[in-house]
Structure formats: structure tokens, C-alpha cells
């Protein structure tokens, strides 16, 4: 059963993923600059990027 909470979490993950990718594009691949653009710590940015990559890999494998 998909709850409203799950739908909201999925939507937030998608928006966050888009922001992570767009920031990296704007920063021309520079992760530290991408983190600055988003106003988050570099380590937090790396964690979000890793999570995004894992989700993409999981989706591709299915």
C-alpha cells in the first residue's frame, strides 16, 4: 500500500536528485562548488550524490 507519506518522500527524493545533478552541471563537475551552490556541506553533497547513483543503479538493474 502506497501511503501519502511514501508519495511525498518519493517526490522529495526526485526534487533533491534534480537539484544535485543541476548543481553539478552548473559547477562543471566540481562537487565542492555544487555543494556551495546548494548551500550544503561538501560531505552532505557527496552523500546525496552517492545515494542518487545507488538509486539509479538499482533502477537500471530491475
HELIX and SHEET records of a PDB file:
HELIX    1   1 UNK A    4  UNK A   26  1                                  23    
HELIX    2   2 UNK A   31  UNK A   38  1                                   8    
HELIX    3   3 UNK A   42  UNK A   61  1                                  20    
END                                                                             
